[in-house]
Amino acid sequence: MNSSRLKNYLKEAKIHIERLNEVLKEIEKIYPLDVEKFKQLTIEQKNMLDTLAFRFSKLQDLVGTKIFREFLDEVGFITEGKSFLEILKEIEKEGIIDIDTWSEFRKARNLIAHDYPDEWEEKIEVVKKIESKIK
């Protein structure tokens, strides 16, 4: 067991969450978001959304690849050689997050991380969903 590694991962996660909250405060200034407003964002506002996408992606990757495994190792579950689905099922048993919620976050991460030109409404919904989950 290496609780210092878990503590470091949690500190890193906290940094991502703090930055997400900072960006969300700025994004609130351009609410309510709609398709037309989304298309007419300034470069600074687009950069805020890029930061949101980056930090959200980094946070989810950190949680999924490191924090879940490290936590389970701490509580005595052997993670070596286990698939991510096995890890996720064990995390669900621990009551940390359910698989459906994790899948929602993954879909949100994938949608916000890519620039698909015809998915403005979906991106707006993802930003709103991220905001509701982070706060």
Backbone bond lengths (Angstrom), bond angles and torsions (degrees), N, CA, C in turn:
res aa  C-N    CA-C-N  psi(-1)  N-CA   C-N-CA  omega(-1)  CA-C   N-CA-C  phi
1 M - - - 1.465 - - 1.521 109.88 -
2 N 1.315 114.86 143.45 1.453 119.42 -179.42 1.522 109.19 -137.65
3 S 1.333 115.67 82.43 1.462 119.73 -176.33 1.526 111.76 -66.25
4 S 1.347 117.54 -24.83 1.470 118.25 178.63 1.527 110.57 -68.26
5 R 1.308 117.23 -32.88 1.460 120.39 177.05 1.531 109.71 -67.01
6 L 1.328 117.15 -43.85 1.457 120.95 177.12 1.530 110.25 -61.46
7 K 1.317 116.92 -43.18 1.475 120.22 178.37 1.527 111.01 -60.08
8 N 1.321 117.02 -41.35 1.466 120.32 178.47 1.523 111.60 -64.74
9 Y 1.319 116.70 -41.41 1.464 120.11 177.51 1.520 110.68 -62.94
10 L 1.329 116.01 -40.42 1.466 119.57 179.25 1.527 111.69 -67.48
11 K 1.322 117.08 -35.62 1.475 119.87 174.87 1.521 110.87 -63.40
12 E 1.321 115.79 -42.23 1.463 119.88 177.34 1.527 110.90 -62.83
13 A 1.319 116.76 -42.18 1.469 121.15 178.21 1.527 110.13 -61.09
14 K 1.315 116.14 -41.10 1.475 120.41 179.40 1.530 110.77 -60.76
15 I 1.317 117.56 -39.37 1.467 121.28 177.97 1.533 109.62 -62.15
16 H 1.318 117.26 -45.14 1.471 120.58 178.48 1.529 110.81 -61.19
17 I 1.325 116.52 -43.04 1.469 120.33 -179.40 1.524 110.67 -65.29
18 E 1.326 117.27 -42.30 1.468 120.24 178.41 1.527 110.95 -60.74
19 R 1.327 116.51 -44.49 1.469 119.78 178.61 1.522 111.51 -65.23
20 L 1.336 116.61 -39.46 1.465 120.09 176.47 1.523 110.36 -59.47
21 N 1.311 117.04 -44.42 1.466 120.04 178.98 1.524 112.13 -63.56
22 E 1.336 117.07 -39.76 1.466 120.53 177.23 1.532 110.79 -60.96
23 V 1.317 115.69 -46.32 1.461 120.67 -179.20 1.525 110.48 -65.73
24 L 1.312 116.83 -41.55 1.466 119.83 -179.76 1.525 111.69 -62.77
25 K 1.336 117.48 -34.79 1.472 120.57 175.97 1.527 110.17 -61.65
26 E 1.324 116.21 -40.46 1.467 120.17 178.98 1.527 111.52 -70.64
27 I 1.313 115.91 -39.61 1.461 120.15 -179.29 1.531 110.69 -65.59
28 E 1.335 116.62 -32.81 1.467 119.91 178.33 1.526 112.06 -57.39
29 K 1.326 116.93 -26.64 1.470 121.54 -179.55 1.523 112.26 -66.89
30 I 1.325 116.82 -20.73 1.467 119.38 -179.86 1.523 111.52 -104.22
31 Y 1.330 116.64 10.90 1.466 120.60 177.49 1.515 109.79 -76.22
32 P 1.279 118.76 158.41 1.458 125.11 -4.58 1.525 110.24 -77.85
33 L 1.301 115.55 135.29 1.457 120.79 178.40 1.523 109.86 -73.93
34 D 1.306 115.18 136.83 1.461 120.91 170.21 1.519 106.85 -141.62
35 V 1.299 117.50 175.79 1.459 121.44 -173.32 1.525 111.36 -60.64
36 E 1.313 117.93 -45.89 1.471 120.47 -178.42 1.519 111.58 -63.85
37 K 1.316 116.85 -44.84 1.462 120.55 178.83 1.529 110.19 -64.19
38 F 1.318 116.31 -39.12 1.456 121.76 -179.74 1.533 110.36 -62.14
39 K 1.313 116.80 -40.58 1.470 121.14 -179.05 1.525 112.03 -70.29
40 Q 1.339 117.49 -23.60 1.458 121.67 -174.57 1.529 113.24 -104.54
41 L 1.306 117.33 18.61 1.458 120.22 -179.59 1.521 110.93 -63.53
42 T 1.331 115.66 147.12 1.464 120.91 175.19 1.529 108.52 -73.97
43 I 1.306 116.13 168.22 1.465 120.51 178.84 1.527 110.31 -61.78
44 E 1.326 117.43 -37.49 1.465 120.55 178.09 1.531 110.83 -63.89
45 Q 1.315 116.51 -41.64 1.459 120.37 178.89 1.524 111.02 -67.83
46 K 1.316 116.76 -38.46 1.465 120.02 175.76 1.524 110.45 -64.03
47 N 1.325 115.89 -38.56 1.462 119.86 177.58 1.529 111.10 -63.55
48 M 1.335 116.55 -36.79 1.467 119.86 175.78 1.525 110.81 -61.57
49 L 1.325 115.79 -43.17 1.467 119.42 178.79 1.524 110.88 -66.16
50 D 1.330 116.56 -36.06 1.465 119.60 175.58 1.530 110.67 -63.68
51 T 1.327 116.03 -41.10 1.464 120.08 177.31 1.516 110.36 -63.25
52 L 1.326 116.24 -41.74 1.459 120.71 176.78 1.526 110.41 -58.34
53 A 1.320 116.62 -48.31 1.463 121.08 -179.44 1.525 110.72 -62.81
54 F 1.328 116.30 -43.97 1.461 120.98 -178.99 1.520 111.14 -62.56
55 R 1.325 117.21 -50.92 1.463 120.79 -177.07 1.528 111.83 -66.50
56 F 1.326 116.82 -40.10 1.459 120.24 178.55 1.528 110.04 -63.56
57 S 1.327 116.58 -43.32 1.473 120.95 178.44 1.520 111.19 -63.92
58 K 1.325 116.08 -45.43 1.466 120.23 179.56 1.522 110.89 -62.06
59 L 1.329 116.45 -41.88 1.455 120.54 -179.81 1.524 110.46 -63.99
60 Q 1.308 116.24 -46.80 1.462 118.47 -178.45 1.529 111.10 -65.14
61 D 1.312 116.87 -41.08 1.467 119.77 178.13 1.526 111.17 -63.34
62 L 1.319 116.85 -42.63 1.464 121.29 178.85 1.528 111.15 -61.53
63 V 1.312 116.09 -46.54 1.460 120.15 179.95 1.531 110.00 -63.36
64 G 1.323 116.50 -47.66 1.459 120.69 -175.41 1.513 114.66 -70.47
65 T 1.320 117.15 -36.50 1.467 118.59 -175.28 1.519 113.97 -95.09
66 K 1.327 117.35 -25.17 1.470 118.17 -174.55 1.524 113.59 -122.05
67 I 1.320 117.32 -52.43 1.468 119.46 -172.79 1.522 111.61 -65.17
68 F 1.324 118.16 -46.06 1.463 119.43 179.42 1.524 111.03 -56.98
69 R 1.316 116.69 -49.91 1.470 120.41 -177.93 1.532 111.15 -63.07
70 E 1.307 115.84 -45.36 1.464 119.67 -177.66 1.530 110.83 -64.49
71 F 1.327 116.61 -41.35 1.456 120.38 177.38 1.535 110.69 -60.73
72 L 1.320 115.99 -47.85 1.467 119.20 -179.23 1.522 111.45 -63.23
73 D 1.327 117.33 -37.82 1.463 120.01 174.94 1.530 110.06 -59.99
74 E 1.323 116.01 -41.13 1.472 121.19 -179.88 1.522 112.21 -61.11
75 V 1.333 116.75 -36.63 1.467 119.36 -177.93 1.530 112.21 -91.62
76 G 1.340 116.48 6.69 1.456 120.15 172.35 1.517 116.22 96.70
77 F 1.323 118.21 5.40 1.459 120.72 176.99 1.523 108.16 -86.38
78 I 1.310 117.36 128.90 1.467 121.84 179.95 1.533 108.46 -76.97
79 T 1.333 116.61 118.88 1.464 120.32 -178.76 1.523 112.68 -101.27
80 E 1.303 116.38 -17.99 1.463 119.30 -178.00 1.527 109.75 -60.46
81 G 1.336 115.23 129.17 1.449 121.21 179.23 1.523 114.53 80.32
82 K 1.317 117.59 0.00 1.464 121.32 179.92 1.528 110.35 -87.97
83 S 1.317 115.71 143.92 1.465 120.18 176.07 1.526 109.50 -75.00
84 F 1.319 115.79 164.43 1.455 118.72 178.51 1.524 110.98 -62.81
85 L 1.314 117.47 -36.99 1.463 120.24 178.99 1.532 110.97 -62.23
86 E 1.309 116.99 -39.92 1.471 120.07 176.62 1.529 110.52 -63.82
87 I 1.324 115.64 -41.64 1.475 120.78 177.61 1.524 109.20 -61.79
88 L 1.311 116.20 -47.12 1.467 121.46 -177.96 1.529 111.34 -62.50
89 K 1.319 116.79 -40.02 1.473 119.96 177.77 1.529 110.54 -63.32
90 E 1.298 116.82 -39.17 1.468 120.20 179.24 1.540 110.39 -69.28
91 I 1.324 116.11 -39.28 1.471 120.57 176.37 1.522 109.85 -61.77
92 E 1.326 116.33 -39.17 1.459 120.40 177.57 1.534 110.45 -64.08
93 K 1.335 117.41 -41.76 1.464 121.21 177.57 1.529 111.22 -60.08
94 E 1.339 115.49 -34.42 1.468 120.53 179.41 1.530 111.57 -74.28
95 G 1.330 116.61 -8.63 1.468 120.58 178.37 1.519 114.11 79.32
96 I 1.331 116.51 20.75 1.463 120.37 -176.92 1.519 111.08 -83.71
97 I 1.304 116.99 -48.88 1.466 121.98 177.68 1.523 107.47 -157.11
98 D 1.323 115.35 144.81 1.466 116.51 178.05 1.529 109.26 -91.71
99 I 1.304 115.07 157.95 1.461 121.58 -174.65 1.523 111.65 -60.39
100 D 1.325 117.79 -38.17 1.467 120.65 179.82 1.528 111.63 -63.58
101 T 1.327 116.61 -42.22 1.470 120.34 178.32 1.518 109.80 -64.76
102 W 1.331 116.97 -43.54 1.466 120.11 178.29 1.531 110.06 -59.56
103 S 1.324 116.87 -42.35 1.466 120.89 178.95 1.524 111.08 -62.63
104 E 1.326 117.31 -39.32 1.469 121.09 176.23 1.515 110.84 -60.20
105 F 1.348 115.92 -45.89 1.467 120.29 178.62 1.527 110.63 -61.65
106 R 1.308 116.56 -39.56 1.466 120.48 -179.24 1.528 110.72 -65.35
107 K 1.328 116.17 -43.39 1.465 119.93 177.32 1.523 110.73 -62.66
108 A 1.328 116.23 -42.65 1.474 120.91 178.59 1.523 109.94 -61.26
109 R 1.322 115.95 -45.32 1.466 120.56 179.62 1.524 110.94 -59.13
110 N 1.324 116.39 -45.61 1.463 120.32 -178.68 1.523 111.88 -65.35
111 L 1.318 117.23 -40.33 1.456 120.66 -178.66 1.528 111.60 -68.82
112 I 1.319 116.42 -44.47 1.464 119.26 -176.09 1.528 111.62 -75.18
113 A 1.313 117.27 -22.39 1.465 120.80 -177.59 1.523 113.20 -79.44
114 H 1.326 117.44 -14.26 1.462 121.02 -177.10 1.518 110.68 -116.05
115 D 1.306 115.44 151.77 1.462 121.30 -179.37 1.520 110.46 -102.72
116 Y 1.315 115.14 79.31 1.453 120.26 175.30 1.525 107.54 -90.62
117 P 1.322 118.05 117.16 1.463 120.96 -170.37 1.525 115.71 -64.24
118 D 1.300 119.26 -24.68 1.459 120.58 -176.43 1.528 113.63 -99.77
119 E 1.314 117.40 15.15 1.456 119.77 -176.19 1.530 112.77 -116.35
120 W 1.317 116.27 40.36 1.471 121.10 -177.51 1.523 111.46 -60.38
121 E 1.332 116.79 -48.08 1.459 120.05 -177.83 1.523 111.62 -61.81
122 E 1.324 116.26 -40.32 1.456 120.11 179.24 1.526 111.05 -64.33
123 K 1.332 116.70 -41.68 1.464 120.37 178.51 1.523 111.01 -63.01
124 I 1.320 116.57 -41.07 1.460 120.62 178.53 1.529 109.51 -61.84
125 E 1.312 116.63 -43.98 1.468 120.54 179.23 1.524 111.20 -63.76
126 V 1.324 116.94 -37.67 1.457 120.71 178.76 1.530 110.07 -64.69
127 V 1.318 117.30 -43.96 1.470 120.57 178.37 1.526 109.26 -59.06
128 K 1.306 117.51 -44.72 1.468 121.20 179.64 1.533 110.71 -64.00
129 K 1.325 116.91 -40.49 1.468 121.25 -179.69 1.527 110.44 -65.75
130 I 1.330 116.31 -43.93 1.456 120.13 178.38 1.527 109.62 -60.09
131 E 1.314 115.34 -44.60 1.462 119.47 -179.60 1.530 110.35 -59.48
132 S 1.314 117.62 -44.71 1.466 119.81 -177.65 1.521 111.69 -67.23
133 K 1.316 118.44 -31.42 1.471 121.68 -178.66 1.520 112.76 -81.33
134 I 1.326 116.69 -31.59 1.459 120.75 -177.09 1.535 111.40 -77.18
135 K 1.318 115.97 -39.44 1.475 119.72 -175.13 1.492 112.69 -77.56
